[in-house]
Amino acid sequence: MPAIPRKPIHTVGDAELLNMSLPHKIDWESFYARGKRTPPFLRNIPDENLVEWFEQGRFKPGNAVDLGCGIGRNAIYLAKAGCRVDAIDLSETAIEKARSLANEAGVSVNFIVGSIFDGPLTENRYDFAYDGGLLHHLQPHRRPYYLDLVRGALKPDGVFGMTCFDTSAGVPKEDWEIYEEGSMPSGIGYSEARLRRILQHFFEIIEFRSMKVQSEDSGLFGMEGLWAILMSPLYS
Ligand SMILES: C[S@@+](CC[C@H](N)C(=O)[O-])C[C@H]1O[C@@H](n2cnc3c(N)ncnc32)[C@H](O)[C@@H]1O
């Protein structure tokens, strides 16, 4: 384990030093670089809920950001829908793939390799922010920092959409269990009540539902085990 920096925790950013005692479970760069496993989110089709929300006019085609964009399937959809899109991911390999898929699709997306915690988000910039399966991979101590960052990056009338493991797809461990065991699951499974309690400090829920399962040929991504949540920022 790398040496823990000897500095006090004064800001939420300082609390990042807790990552050293509870590292990420998944090494995302190796995950994409190995390219052996083909989980469903490696197909270039957008989430059904994202398409539904756009078609229902729940958010407008302005500035959008895809947080943990992977191969960029949702970012590419947003660009096709007329948004100016920033798309951020830790993995260089995933972003290379995303760039080539965006080129094939003939759309322009501002892809950024890096962590959302290392400053790529500009305050008050986005009309729409999207998290397709990122939050459930974050260590519990990072969640409030993350939600605060996303809220700050949204315009006051912006909207935040998310998909997140429920307790059937993710490991339904309580925060204290994770720290007691000293090991991050490969994805935390959240009950509706728990996720609502977490989100309510930062966002007002507009819609909270399960993702709708899609057929192979639908052109949309939708599987069991994910919540689809649409929110607007709350300021205290
Ligand atoms: C389950 S994948 C989802 C990918 C994509 N959103 C999709 O739905 O196809 C989670 C993604 O989050 C990225 N990720 C994890 N932590 C991150 C961080 N701190 N900053 C940026 N990306 C991150 C990973 O590299 C991975 O691509």
The ligand as a Gaussian input file, in Angstrom:
#p B3LYP/6-31G(d) Opt

LIG

0 1
 C      -19.470000       0.516000     -15.147000
 S      -18.428000       1.523000     -16.105000
 C      -19.648000       2.444000     -16.994000
 C      -19.153000       3.059000     -18.270000
 C      -20.160000       3.924000     -19.011000
 N      -20.723000       4.956000     -18.181000
 C      -21.276000       3.108000     -19.595000
 O      -22.380000       3.128000     -19.029000
 O      -21.054000       2.448000     -20.610000
 C      -17.812000       2.730000     -14.928000
 C      -16.815000       3.683000     -15.569000
 O      -16.448000       4.691000     -14.617000
 C      -15.075000       5.012000     -14.822000
 N      -14.563000       5.636000     -13.585000
 C      -14.449000       5.063000     -12.359000
 N      -13.980000       5.967000     -11.465000
 C      -13.802000       7.133000     -12.145000
 C      -13.326000       8.426000     -11.787000
 N      -12.945000       8.707000     -10.531000
 N      -13.271000       9.386000     -12.748000
 C      -13.644000       9.104000     -14.028000
 N      -14.091000       7.894000     -14.420000
 C      -14.172000       6.922000     -13.507000
 C      -14.429000       3.684000     -15.183000
 O      -13.213000       3.836000     -15.857000
 C      -15.527000       3.036000     -16.030000
 O      -15.353000       3.304000     -17.396000

